[in-house]
Amino acid sequence: MRKCPSSHVLTIALALAATPAVAEGLFSGNWYLTLGGSGISAPTFEGSKDRKFFFSPIISVGRGGAPRFSSRNDNPSFAIYDTDVLRAGVVGKFVPGRDADTDDALRGLSEVKWGGEVGAFADLYMTDYLRARAEIRQGFRAHDGLVADVALDAFTDIAPDLRVSAGPRMSYATSGYTEAYYGVNATESAASGLSQYDPEGGITSYGAGGAITWNATDKLQVSAFTEYKRLAGPVADSSLVQERGSKNQLMFGLSASYKFGVSFD
């Protein structure tokens, strides 16, 4: 399989950082590190009709300055380029394993090992109240596919410390991803009772999400959020979803994060 150029972004960034002159210019100034976590109620796997409660970390690094809008959908990222209009850099995501212990609907299917995805992201602040974000990530160990997420969020402050936001989302994946999670070969079909299915790549879901965010202090942020996702294309057509799951996926939860300031001057 041809590797996506975005999978090399992290290597390039580390190589640049290893050069003292470049590193001094890249990391100088004020930066922030945001750490936190979310408690989420969601389907046990994407496509399941059953639910679970789980914890998801919040990690973000960027240059200091005026607070920037971010979404709980944003995966852990590091901004290499950061201006008032555009932020871009590297992004990563931990992918947990999945087997029959995850959900009874997965009985008879092969285990998907834990792994990760790494690639690039870009945030475009189109106006003072509208942000578009795109992530493109190459999978490893769990799957060898390419995954892309696109989101648009409108946001406004209804009180000095209270913000509401909402907008559409869409995801795309190549066959390396869809085969790992939604394919059913002949052996798995015999063991699980599901119909055989050999998926291709395509748009895997679309939907919308929203949040209410409270800035308890200038560093502590608390948020309540929800998101609806409709599975599509090669994922929605999978026998796993058609025969044992649901195309409709609803998630909601609470999060808290704390921002630390760091200066390299």
Accessible surface in RSA format (square Angstrom, percent):
REM  Atomic radii and reference values for relative SASA: ProtOr
REM  Chains: A
REM  Algorithm: Lee & Richards
REM  Probe-radius: 1.40
REM  Slices: 20
REM RES _ NUM      All-atoms   Total-Side   Main-Chain    Non-polar    All polar
REM                ABS   REL    ABS   REL    ABS   REL    ABS   REL    ABS   REL
RES MET A   1   152.32  78.9  68.54  45.4  83.78 199.5  75.75  64.4  76.56 101.4
RES ARG A   2   219.80  92.3 190.12  96.9  29.68  70.7  82.02 112.1 137.78  83.5
RES LYS A   3   139.16  67.9 125.30  76.9  13.85  33.0  79.10  71.2  60.06  64.0
RES CYS A   4    17.15  13.0  10.83  12.1   6.32  14.9   9.46  24.0   7.69   8.3
RES PRO A   5    99.87  72.8  92.15  84.0   7.72  28.1  94.46  78.0   5.41  33.6
RES SER A   6    13.17  11.1   7.98  10.6   5.20  12.0  11.42  24.3   1.76   2.5
RES SER A   7    21.63  18.3   9.77  13.0  11.86  27.3   8.82  18.8  12.81  17.9
RES HIS A   8    89.18  48.7  89.10  61.9   0.08   0.2  56.69  58.4  32.49  37.8
RES VAL A   9    39.48  26.0  38.71  35.0   0.78   1.9  39.11  34.0   0.37   1.0
RES LEU A  10    69.76  38.9  69.10  49.4   0.66   1.7  69.10  48.5   0.66   1.8
RES THR A  11    92.31  65.7  89.20  90.4   3.11   7.4  62.60  84.1  29.71  44.9
RES ILE A  12   101.09  57.5  99.07  73.8   2.02   4.9 101.06  72.8   0.02   0.1
RES ALA A  13    11.23  10.3   7.70  11.9   3.53   8.0   9.84  13.9   1.40   3.7
RES LEU A  14   113.37  63.1 107.71  77.1   5.67  14.2 108.04  75.9   5.34  14.4
RES ALA A  15    62.06  57.1  46.50  71.8  15.56  35.4  55.05  77.5   7.01  18.6
RES LEU A  16    82.19  45.8  81.54  58.3   0.65   1.6  82.16  57.7   0.03   0.1
RES ALA A  17    27.65  25.4  17.08  26.4  10.57  24.0  17.24  24.3  10.41  27.6
RES ALA A  18    81.50  74.9  47.86  73.9  33.65  76.5  60.13  84.7  21.37  56.6
RES THR A  19    63.06  44.8  60.09  60.9   2.96   7.1  39.01  52.4  24.05  36.4
RES PRO A  20   109.42  79.7  98.24  89.6  11.18  40.7 106.14  87.6   3.29  20.4
RES ALA A  21    79.29  72.9  61.23  94.5  18.07  41.1  66.78  94.0  12.51  33.1
RES VAL A  22    60.26  39.7  52.86  47.9   7.40  17.8  59.36  51.6   0.90   2.4
RES ALA A  23    21.37  19.7  19.78  30.5   1.59   3.6  20.10  28.3   1.27   3.4
RES GLU A  24   130.24  74.8 119.21  90.2  11.03  26.3  48.53  93.9  81.70  66.7
RES GLY A  25    48.20  59.4   0.00   N/A  48.20  59.4  35.25  96.7  12.95  29.0
RES LEU A  26    25.96  14.5  20.06  14.4   5.90  14.8  25.18  17.7   0.78   2.1
RES PHE A  27    57.38  28.7  57.34  35.5   0.04   0.1  57.38  34.8   0.00   0.0
RES SER A  28    42.71  36.1  40.40  53.9   2.32   5.3  21.81  46.4  20.91  29.3
RES GLY A  29    20.37  25.1   0.00   N/A  20.37  25.1  20.26  55.6   0.11   0.2
RES ASN A  30    93.65  64.6  85.47  82.6   8.18  19.7  20.00  48.1  73.65  71.2
RES TRP A  31     9.77   3.9   7.12   3.4   2.65   6.2   7.12   3.8   2.65   4.3
RES TYR A  32    27.49  12.8  26.37  15.0   1.11   2.9  17.76  13.3   9.72  12.0
RES LEU A  33    56.64  31.5  56.64  40.5   0.00   0.0  56.64  39.8   0.00   0.0
RES THR A  34    18.12  12.9  18.12  18.4   0.00   0.0  15.51  20.8   2.61   3.9
RES LEU A  35    73.48  40.9  69.82  49.9   3.66   9.2  70.14  49.3   3.34   9.0
RES GLY A  36    28.16  34.7   0.00   N/A  28.16  34.7  18.03  49.5  10.13  22.7
RES GLY A  37    12.62  15.6   0.00   N/A  12.62  15.6   2.85   7.8   9.77  21.9
RES SER A  38     4.08   3.5   3.78   5.1   0.30   0.7   0.99   2.1   3.10   4.3
RES GLY A  39    21.87  27.0   0.00   N/A  21.87  27.0  12.89  35.4   8.98  20.1
RES ILE A  40     1.22   0.7   1.15   0.9   0.06   0.2   1.22   0.9   0.00   0.0
RES SER A  41    23.12  19.5  22.40  29.9   0.72   1.7  11.45  24.4  11.67  16.4
RES ALA A  42    10.24   9.4  10.24  15.8   0.00   0.0  10.24  14.4   0.00   0.0
RES PRO A  43    19.84  14.5  13.19  12.0   6.65  24.2  13.19  10.9   6.65  41.3
RES THR A  44    16.65  11.8  12.66  12.8   3.99   9.5  12.66  17.0   3.99   6.0
RES PHE A  45    15.38   7.7   6.29   3.9   9.09  23.7  15.38   9.3   0.00   0.0
RES GLU A  46    56.28  32.3  43.44  32.9  12.84  30.6  20.95  40.5  35.34  28.9
RES GLY A  47     0.06   0.1   0.00   N/A   0.06   0.1   0.00   0.0   0.06   0.1
RES SER A  48     3.42   2.9   0.84   1.1   2.58   6.0   0.33   0.7   3.09   4.3
RES LYS A  49   142.41  69.5 110.79  68.0  31.62  75.3  66.34  59.7  76.07  81.0
RES ASP A  50    72.41  50.7  68.58  68.3   3.83   9.1  19.36  45.6  53.04  52.9
RES ARG A  51   102.60  43.1  75.63  38.6  26.97  64.2  60.64  82.9  41.96  25.4
RES LYS A  52    84.70  41.3  71.66  44.0  13.04  31.1  48.85  44.0  35.85  38.2
RES PHE A  53   153.51  76.8 125.95  78.0  27.55  71.7 125.95  76.4  27.55  78.9
RES PHE A  54    69.57  34.8  62.53  38.7   7.04  18.3  69.57  42.2   0.00   0.0
RES PHE A  55   138.22  69.1 115.70  71.7  22.52  58.6 115.70  70.1  22.52  64.4
RES SER A  56    32.16  27.2  31.32  41.8   0.84   1.9   5.89  12.5  26.27  36.8
RES PRO A  57    76.60  55.8  66.48  60.6  10.11  36.8  66.48  54.9  10.11  62.9
RES ILE A  58    43.62  24.8  39.39  29.3   4.23  10.2  42.91  30.9   0.71   1.9
RES ILE A  59    75.82  43.1  70.18  52.3   5.64  13.6  70.18  50.5   5.64  15.3
RES SER A  60    26.54  22.4  26.54  35.4   0.00   0.0  18.12  38.6   8.42  11.8
RES VAL A  61    34.84  22.9  34.84  31.5   0.00   0.0  34.84  30.3   0.00   0.0
RES GLY A  62     0.00   0.0   0.00   N/A   0.00   0.0   0.00   0.0   0.00   0.0
RES ARG A  63    68.45  28.7  62.04  31.6   6.41  15.3  26.66  36.4  41.79  25.3
RES GLY A  64    34.07  42.0   0.00   N/A  34.07  42.0  12.57  34.5  21.50  48.2
RES GLY A  65    71.31  87.9   0.00   N/A  71.31  87.9  37.86 103.9  33.45  74.9
RES ALA A  66    81.53  75.0  58.61  90.5  22.92  52.1  65.11  91.7  16.42  43.5
RES PRO A  67   119.39  87.0  97.83  89.2  21.56  78.4  99.43  82.1  19.96 124.1
RES ARG A  68    62.88  26.4  40.68  20.7  22.20  52.8  26.20  35.8  36.68  22.2
RES PHE A  69    14.95   7.5   8.44   5.2   6.52  17.0  10.37   6.3   4.59  13.1
RES SER A  70    73.06  61.7  53.86  71.9  19.21  44.2  25.63  54.6  47.44  66.5
RES SER A  71    18.34  15.5   5.48   7.3  12.86  29.6   9.65  20.5   8.69  12.2
RES ARG A  72    78.96  33.2  48.10  24.5  30.85  73.5  26.17  35.8  52.79  32.0
RES ASN A  73    46.77  32.3  28.23  27.3  18.54  44.6  18.17  43.7  28.60  27.6
RES ASP A  74    32.61  22.8  14.14  14.1  18.47  43.7  11.12  26.2  21.50  21.4
RES ASN A  75    23.23  16.0  20.72  20.0   2.52   6.1   0.93   2.2  22.31  21.6
RES PRO A  76    43.52  31.7  40.16  36.6   3.36  12.2  40.86  33.7   2.66  16.5
RES SER A  77    11.80  10.0   2.95   3.9   8.85  20.4   4.45   9.5   7.36  10.3
RES PHE A  78    50.44  25.2  50.11  31.0   0.32   0.8  50.11  30.4   0.32   0.9
RES ALA A  79     0.22   0.2   0.00   0.0   0.22   0.5   0.00   0.0   0.22   0.6
RES ILE A  80    47.55  27.1  38.78  28.9   8.77  21.1  38.78  27.9   8.77  23.8
RES TYR A  81   118.97  55.5 116.82  66.5   2.15   5.6  82.75  62.2  36.22  44.6
RES ASP A  82    27.90  19.5   6.08   6.0  21.82  51.6   1.45   3.4  26.45  26.4
RES THR A  83    52.43  37.3  42.70  43.3   9.73  23.2  48.62  65.3   3.81   5.8
RES ASP A  84   128.38  89.9 113.59 113.1  14.79  35.0  31.90  75.1  96.49  96.2
RES VAL A  85    84.48  55.6  84.39  76.4   0.09   0.2  84.39  73.3   0.09   0.2
RES LEU A  86    61.03  34.0  61.03  43.7   0.00   0.0  61.03  42.9   0.00   0.0
RES ARG A  87    11.41   4.8  11.41   5.8   0.00   0.0   0.00   0.0  11.41   6.9
RES ALA A  88    27.10  24.9  26.35  40.7   0.75   1.7  26.58  37.4   0.52   1.4
RES GLY A  89     7.59   9.4   0.00   N/A   7.59   9.4   5.09  14.0   2.51   5.6
RES VAL A  90    12.26   8.1  12.03  10.9   0.23   0.6  12.03  10.4   0.23   0.6
RES VAL A  91     3.74   2.5   0.00   0.0   3.74   9.0   3.43   3.0   0.31   0.8
RES GLY A  92    23.31  28.7   0.00   N/A  23.31  28.7  20.45  56.1   2.86   6.4
RES LYS A  93    82.91  40.4  73.94  45.4   8.97  21.4  33.20  29.9  49.71  53.0
RES PHE A  94   134.84  67.5 114.71  71.0  20.13  52.4 117.74  71.4  17.11  49.0
RES VAL A  95    13.55   8.9  13.38  12.1   0.17   0.4  13.55  11.8   0.00   0.0
RES PRO A  96    79.79  58.2  76.04  69.3   3.75  13.6  76.79  63.4   3.00  18.7
RES GLY A  97    36.67  45.2   0.00   N/A  36.67  45.2  15.06  41.3  21.61  48.4
RES ARG A  98    20.94   8.8  17.82   9.1   3.12   7.4  11.11  15.2   9.84   6.0
RES ASP A  99    51.09  35.8  48.48  48.3   2.61   6.2  16.11  37.9  34.98  34.9
RES ALA A 100    48.92  45.0  37.84  58.4  11.08  25.2  37.91  53.4  11.01  29.2
RES ASP A 101   138.48  97.0 103.45 103.0  35.03  82.8  33.90  79.8 104.58 104.3
RES THR A 102    44.60  31.7  22.26  22.6  22.34  53.2  20.89  28.1  23.71  35.8
RES ASP A 103    10.64   7.5   2.93   2.9   7.71  18.2   8.97  21.1   1.67   1.7
RES ASP A 104   100.66  70.5  91.98  91.5   8.68  20.5  39.05  91.9  61.60  61.4
RES ALA A 105    12.82  11.8   9.32  14.4   3.49   7.9  11.38  16.0   1.44   3.8
RES LEU A 106     2.20   1.2   2.03   1.4   0.18   0.4   2.03   1.4   0.18   0.5
RES ARG A 107   113.12  47.5 112.81  57.5   0.31   0.7  45.75  62.5  67.37  40.8
RES GLY A 108    31.94  39.4   0.00   N/A  31.94  39.4  15.17  41.6  16.77  37.6
RES LEU A 109    23.18  12.9   6.79   4.9  16.39  41.2   7.54   5.3  15.64  42.1
RES SER A 110    70.54  59.6  53.62  71.6  16.92  39.0  40.26  85.7  30.28  42.4
RES GLU A 111   112.06  64.3  86.03  65.1  26.03  62.0  19.45  37.6  92.61  75.6
RES VAL A 112     8.85   5.8   5.10   4.6   3.75   9.0   8.85   7.7   0.00   0.0
RES LYS A 113   116.15  56.7 112.10  68.8   4.05   9.6  58.24  52.4  57.91  61.7
RES TRP A 114   134.83  54.1 133.85  64.8   0.98   2.3 113.78  60.7  21.05  34.1
RES GLY A 115     2.22   2.7   0.00   N/A   2.22   2.7   0.22   0.6   2.00   4.5
RES GLY A 116     3.77   4.7   0.00   N/A   3.77   4.7   3.77  10.4   0.00   0.0
RES GLU A 117     7.19   4.1   4.45   3.4   2.73   6.5   0.00   0.0   7.19   5.9
RES VAL A 118    31.20  20.5  31.20  28.2   0.00   0.0  31.20  27.1   0.00   0.0
RES GLY A 119     0.24   0.3   0.00   N/A   0.24   0.3   0.21   0.6   0.03   0.1
RES ALA A 120    23.55  21.7  22.58  34.8   0.98   2.2  22.84  32.2   0.71   1.9
RES PHE A 121     6.29   3.1   0.00   0.0   6.29  16.4   3.13   1.9   3.16   9.1
RES ALA A 122    39.45  36.3  36.71  56.7   2.74   6.2  36.79  51.8   2.66   7.0
RES ASP A 123     0.79   0.6   0.79   0.8   0.00   0.0   0.00   0.0   0.79   0.8
RES LEU A 124    77.34  43.1  77.15  55.2   0.19   0.5  77.15  54.2   0.19   0.5
RES TYR A 125    22.52  10.5  15.16   8.6   7.37  19.2  14.38  10.8   8.15  10.0
RES MET A 126   100.63  52.1  67.15  44.4  33.48  79.7  72.54  61.7  28.08  37.2
RES THR A 127    57.20  40.7  41.37  41.9  15.84  37.7  53.66  72.1   3.54   5.4
RES ASP A 128   140.84  98.7 115.98 115.4  24.86  58.8  38.11  89.7 102.73 102.5
RES TYR A 129   130.87  61.1 130.87  74.5   0.00   0.0  89.10  67.0  41.77  51.5
RES LEU A 130    38.47  21.4  38.47  27.5   0.00   0.0  38.47  27.0   0.00   0.0
RES ARG A 131     1.58   0.7   1.35   0.7   0.23   0.5   0.00   0.0   1.58   1.0
RES ALA A 132    25.80  23.7  25.14  38.8   0.66   1.5  25.15  35.4   0.65   1.7
RES ARG A 133    12.54   5.3   9.20   4.7   3.34   8.0   9.32  12.7   3.22   2.0
RES ALA A 134    46.17  42.4  43.81  67.6   2.35   5.4  43.93  61.9   2.24   5.9
RES GLU A 135     7.75   4.4   5.18   3.9   2.57   6.1   5.13   9.9   2.62   2.1
RES ILE A 136    61.78  35.2  61.69  46.0   0.09   0.2  61.69  44.4   0.09   0.2
RES ARG A 137     1.83   0.8   1.83   0.9   0.00   0.0   0.00   0.0   1.83   1.1
RES GLN A 138    19.42  10.9  19.29  14.1   0.13   0.3   9.42  20.0  10.00   7.6
RES GLY A 139     4.78   5.9   0.00   N/A   4.78   5.9   0.00   0.0   4.78  10.7
RES PHE A 140   107.40  53.7 103.43  64.1   3.97  10.3 107.40  65.1   0.00   0.0
RES ARG A 141   129.63  54.4  86.78  44.2  42.86 102.0  44.38  60.6  85.26  51.7
RES ALA A 142     8.94   8.2   0.00   0.0   8.94  20.3   0.00   0.0   8.94  23.7
RES HIS A 143     9.90   5.4   0.05   0.0   9.84  25.2   9.66  10.0   0.24   0.3
RES ASP A 144    80.37  56.3  78.48  78.1   1.90   4.5  33.97  80.0  46.40  46.3
RES GLY A 145     0.00   0.0   0.00   N/A   0.00   0.0   0.00   0.0   0.00   0.0
RES LEU A 146    36.61  20.4  36.09  25.8   0.51   1.3  36.09  25.3   0.51   1.4
RES VAL A 147    11.97   7.9  11.82  10.7   0.15   0.4  11.97  10.4   0.00   0.0
RES ALA A 148    21.88  20.1  21.03  32.5   0.85   1.9  21.03  29.6   0.85   2.3
RES ASP A 149    41.52  29.1  39.80  39.6   1.72   4.1  23.91  56.3  17.61  17.6
RES VAL A 150    73.66  48.5  71.20  64.5   2.46   5.9  71.62  62.2   2.04   5.5
RES ALA A 151    14.61  13.4  11.75  18.1   2.86   6.5  13.24  18.6   1.37   3.6
RES LEU A 152    62.49  34.8  61.83  44.2   0.66   1.7  61.83  43.4   0.66   1.8
RES ASP A 153     2.68   1.9   2.68   2.7   0.00   0.0   0.00   0.0   2.68   2.7
RES ALA A 154    48.62  44.7  44.70  69.0   3.92   8.9  45.04  63.4   3.58   9.5
RES PHE A 155    16.73   8.4  11.24   7.0   5.50  14.3  13.65   8.3   3.08   8.8
RES THR A 156    76.45  54.4  70.46  71.4   5.99  14.3  48.29  64.9  28.16  42.6
RES ASP A 157    81.49  57.1  53.81  53.6  27.69  65.5  16.16  38.0  65.33  65.2
RES ILE A 158   105.48  60.0  67.58  50.3  37.90  91.3  75.61  54.4  29.86  81.0
RES ALA A 159    40.95  37.7  31.62  48.8   9.33  21.2  40.78  57.4   0.17   0.5
RES PRO A 160   132.54  96.6  98.29  89.6  34.25 124.5 111.00  91.6  21.55 133.9
RES ASP A 161    75.59  52.9  73.64  73.3   1.95   4.6   8.36  19.7  67.23  67.1
RES LEU A 162    55.43  30.9  53.97  38.6   1.46   3.7  54.04  37.9   1.39   3.8
RES ARG A 163    65.80  27.6  65.38  33.3   0.42   1.0  12.26  16.8  53.54  32.4
RES VAL A 164    43.64  28.7  43.16  39.1   0.47   1.1  43.16  37.5   0.47   1.3
RES SER A 165    14.60  12.3   7.75  10.3   6.85  15.8   3.17   6.8  11.42  16.0
RES ALA A 166    54.89  50.5  50.24  77.5   4.66  10.6  50.52  71.1   4.38  11.6
RES GLY A 167    13.67  16.9   0.00   N/A  13.67  16.9  12.48  34.2   1.19   2.7
RES PRO A 168    74.37  54.2  73.04  66.6   1.34   4.9  73.06  60.3   1.32   8.2
RES ARG A 169    30.43  12.8  24.92  12.7   5.51  13.1  20.69  28.3   9.74   5.9
RES MET A 170    80.17  41.5  77.94  51.6   2.23   5.3  57.66  49.0  22.51  29.8
RES SER A 171    21.59  18.2  20.74  27.7   0.85   2.0   9.00  19.2  12.59  17.6
RES TYR A 172    89.93  42.0  89.64  51.0   0.29   0.7  57.26  43.0  32.67  40.3
RES ALA A 173     1.01   0.9   1.01   1.6   0.00   0.0   1.01   1.4   0.00   0.0
RES THR A 174    32.72  23.3  32.72  33.2   0.00   0.0  32.09  43.1   0.63   1.0
RES SER A 175    37.25  31.5  35.68  47.6   1.56   3.6   9.27  19.7  27.98  39.2
RES GLY A 176     7.03   8.7   0.00   N/A   7.03   8.7   3.69  10.1   3.34   7.5
RES TYR A 177    35.04  16.4  35.04  19.9   0.00   0.0  12.62   9.5  22.42  27.6
RES THR A 178     0.00   0.0   0.00   0.0   0.00   0.0   0.00   0.0   0.00   0.0
RES GLU A 179    87.14  50.0  75.64  57.2  11.50  27.4  20.16  39.0  66.98  54.7
RES ALA A 180    36.58  33.6  11.91  18.4  24.67  56.1  24.34  34.3  12.24  32.4
RES TYR A 181    20.76   9.7  19.09  10.9   1.67   4.3  19.53  14.7   1.23   1.5
RES TYR A 182     3.88   1.8   2.94   1.7   0.94   2.5   0.94   0.7   2.94   3.6
RES GLY A 183    15.83  19.5   0.00   N/A  15.83  19.5   7.01  19.2   8.83  19.8
RES VAL A 184     3.25   2.1   0.36   0.3   2.90   7.0   0.44   0.4   2.81   7.6
RES ASN A 185    83.37  57.5  74.89  72.4   8.48  20.4  39.50  95.1  43.87  42.4
RES ALA A 186    59.79  55.0  51.49  79.5   8.30  18.9  51.84  73.0   7.95  21.1
RES THR A 187   107.58  76.5  99.86 101.2   7.72  18.4  69.68  93.6  37.90  57.3
RES GLU A 188    20.03  11.5  19.59  14.8   0.44   1.0   5.24  10.1  14.79  12.1
RES SER A 189    21.96  18.6  18.65  24.9   3.31   7.6   1.94   4.1  20.01  28.0
RES ALA A 190    92.49  85.0  51.92  80.1  40.56  92.3  64.36  90.6  28.12  74.5
RES ALA A 191    71.35  65.6  32.61  50.3  38.74  88.1  43.42  61.1  27.94  74.0
RES SER A 192     8.75   7.4   0.00   0.0   8.75  20.1   1.86   4.0   6.88   9.6
RES GLY A 193    65.83  81.2   0.00   N/A  65.83  81.2  35.27  96.8  30.55  68.4
RES LEU A 194     3.39   1.9   1.77   1.3   1.62   4.1   2.02   1.4   1.37   3.7
RES SER A 195    60.70  51.3  51.90  69.3   8.81  20.3  33.01  70.3  27.70  38.8
RES GLN A 196   118.89  66.5  94.32  68.9  24.57  58.5  23.45  49.9  95.44  72.4
RES TYR A 197    47.65  22.2  38.42  21.9   9.23  24.0  38.28  28.8   9.37  11.5
RES ASP A 198   119.81  83.9  96.78  96.3  23.02  54.4  38.32  90.2  81.48  81.3
RES PRO A 199     5.54   4.0   0.74   0.7   4.79  17.4   2.54   2.1   3.00  18.6
RES GLU A 200   134.25  77.1 131.31  99.3   2.94   7.0  44.99  87.0  89.26  72.9
RES GLY A 201    33.90  41.8   0.00   N/A  33.90  41.8   7.32  20.1  26.58  59.5
RES GLY A 202    15.48  19.1   0.00   N/A  15.48  19.1  15.48  42.5   0.00   0.0
RES ILE A 203    79.95  45.5  73.99  55.1   5.96  14.4  73.99  53.3   5.96  16.2
RES THR A 204     5.14   3.7   5.14   5.2   0.00   0.0   0.43   0.6   4.71   7.1
RES SER A 205     2.13   1.8   2.13   2.8   0.00   0.0   0.00   0.0   2.13   3.0
RES TYR A 206   114.47  53.4 113.25  64.4   1.22   3.2  81.24  61.1  33.23  41.0
RES GLY A 207    17.05  21.0   0.00   N/A  17.05  21.0  10.63  29.2   6.42  14.4
RES ALA A 208    52.60  48.4  48.99  75.6   3.62   8.2  49.26  69.4   3.35   8.9
RES GLY A 209     7.57   9.3   0.00   N/A   7.57   9.3   6.33  17.4   1.25   2.8
RES GLY A 210    20.00  24.7   0.00   N/A  20.00  24.7  15.32  42.0   4.68  10.5
RES ALA A 211    22.84  21.0  15.13  23.4   7.71  17.5  18.03  25.4   4.81  12.7
RES ILE A 212    92.10  52.4  89.65  66.8   2.45   5.9  89.65  64.6   2.45   6.6
RES THR A 213    20.23  14.4  20.17  20.4   0.07   0.2   7.21   9.7  13.02  19.7
RES TRP A 214   129.51  52.0 129.20  62.5   0.31   0.7 112.93  60.2  16.58  26.9
RES ASN A 215    57.62  39.7  54.74  52.9   2.89   7.0  10.53  25.3  47.09  45.5
RES ALA A 216    32.88  30.2   8.03  12.4  24.86  56.5   8.03  11.3  24.86  65.8
RES THR A 217    73.04  52.0  58.91  59.7  14.13  33.7  67.79  91.1   5.25   7.9
RES ASP A 218   133.45  93.5  92.61  92.2  40.84  96.6  52.51 123.6  80.94  80.7
RES LYS A 219    85.46  41.7  78.79  48.3   6.67  15.9  49.84  44.9  35.61  37.9
RES LEU A 220    64.24  35.8  63.38  45.3   0.86   2.2  63.77  44.8   0.48   1.3
RES GLN A 221    70.72  39.5  69.17  50.6   1.55   3.7   9.47  20.2  61.25  46.5
RES VAL A 222    51.66  34.0  50.58  45.8   1.08   2.6  50.77  44.1   0.90   2.4
RES SER A 223    14.79  12.5  12.99  17.3   1.80   4.1  10.78  22.9   4.01   5.6
RES ALA A 224    43.93  40.4  40.11  61.9   3.82   8.7  40.47  57.0   3.47   9.2
RES PHE A 225    10.79   5.4   1.67   1.0   9.12  23.7   5.75   3.5   5.04  14.4
RES THR A 226    66.60  47.4  64.30  65.2   2.30   5.5  57.60  77.4   9.00  13.6
RES GLU A 227    16.13   9.3  14.18  10.7   1.95   4.6   3.95   7.6  12.18   9.9
RES TYR A 228    92.66  43.3  90.60  51.5   2.06   5.4  78.60  59.1  14.06  17.3
RES LYS A 229    49.67  24.2  49.67  30.5   0.00   0.0  17.49  15.7  32.18  34.3
RES ARG A 230    74.75  31.4  74.75  38.1   0.00   0.0   8.91  12.2  65.84  39.9
RES LEU A 231     3.44   1.9   0.00   0.0   3.44   8.7   0.00   0.0   3.44   9.3
RES ALA A 232    17.25  15.9  13.58  21.0   3.67   8.3  17.25  24.3   0.00   0.0
RES GLY A 233    36.48  45.0   0.00   N/A  36.48  45.0  26.34  72.3  10.14  22.7
RES PRO A 234    14.39  10.5  10.58   9.6   3.82  13.9  13.46  11.1   0.93   5.8
RES VAL A 235     0.08   0.1   0.08   0.1   0.00   0.0   0.08   0.1   0.00   0.0
RES ALA A 236     5.98   5.5   5.98   9.2   0.00   0.0   5.98   8.4   0.00   0.0
RES ASP A 237    82.74  58.0  71.06  70.7  11.67  27.6  14.81  34.9  67.93  67.7
RES SER A 238     0.00   0.0   0.00   0.0   0.00   0.0   0.00   0.0   0.00   0.0
RES SER A 239     7.28   6.1   4.43   5.9   2.84   6.5   6.88  14.7   0.40   0.6
RES LEU A 240     0.53   0.3   0.50   0.4   0.03   0.1   0.50   0.3   0.03   0.1
RES VAL A 241     2.83   1.9   0.39   0.4   2.44   5.9   0.40   0.3   2.43   6.6
RES GLN A 242    98.40  55.0  64.71  47.3  33.70  80.2  23.62  50.3  74.78  56.7
RES GLU A 243    89.78  51.5  53.91  40.8  35.86  85.4  39.86  77.1  49.92  40.8
RES ARG A 244    35.25  14.8  30.80  15.7   4.44  10.6  19.99  27.3  15.26   9.2
RES GLY A 245    18.77  23.2   0.00   N/A  18.77  23.2   0.09   0.2  18.68  41.8
RES SER A 246    31.59  26.7  25.54  34.1   6.04  13.9  19.06  40.6  12.53  17.6
RES LYS A 247    65.15  31.8  61.43  37.7   3.72   8.9  20.90  18.8  44.25  47.1
RES ASN A 248    75.17  51.8  64.05  61.9  11.12  26.8  19.82  47.7  55.35  53.5
RES GLN A 249     9.98   5.6   8.34   6.1   1.64   3.9   7.87  16.8   2.11   1.6
RES LEU A 250    84.87  47.3  82.21  58.8   2.66   6.7  82.28  57.8   2.59   7.0
RES MET A 251    23.20  12.0  23.15  15.3   0.05   0.1  23.15  19.7   0.05   0.1
RES PHE A 252    98.30  49.2  98.09  60.8   0.22   0.6  98.09  59.5   0.22   0.6
RES GLY A 253    12.87  15.9   0.00   N/A  12.87  15.9   9.17  25.2   3.70   8.3
RES LEU A 254   117.12  65.2 114.12  81.6   3.01   7.6 114.12  80.1   3.01   8.1
RES SER A 255    14.26  12.1   8.83  11.8   5.43  12.5   4.71  10.0   9.55  13.4
RES ALA A 256    45.99  42.3  42.26  65.2   3.73   8.5  42.99  60.5   3.00   7.9
RES SER A 257    13.13  11.1   9.81  13.1   3.32   7.7   3.42   7.3   9.71  13.6
RES TYR A 258    88.67  41.4  88.37  50.3   0.31   0.8  57.02  42.9  31.65  39.0
RES LYS A 259    62.57  30.5  62.31  38.2   0.26   0.6  39.11  35.2  23.45  25.0
RES PHE A 260    90.89  45.5  88.68  54.9   2.21   5.7  90.89  55.1   0.00   0.0
RES GLY A 261    58.58  72.2   0.00   N/A  58.58  72.2  27.59  75.7  30.99  69.4
RES VAL A 262    62.36  41.0  54.77  49.6   7.60  18.3  59.78  51.9   2.58   7.0
RES SER A 263    69.37  58.6  40.28  53.8  29.09  67.0  32.10  68.3  37.27  52.2
RES PHE A 264   113.21  56.6  85.67  53.1  27.54  71.7  91.65  55.6  21.56  61.7
RES ASP A 265   143.18 100.3  73.34  73.0  69.84 165.1  64.90 152.7  78.29  78.1
END  Absolute sums over single chains surface
CHAIN  1 A    13597.9      10994.1       2603.8       8754.8       4843.1
END  Absolute sums over all chains
TOTAL         13597.9      10994.1       2603.8       8754.8       4843.1
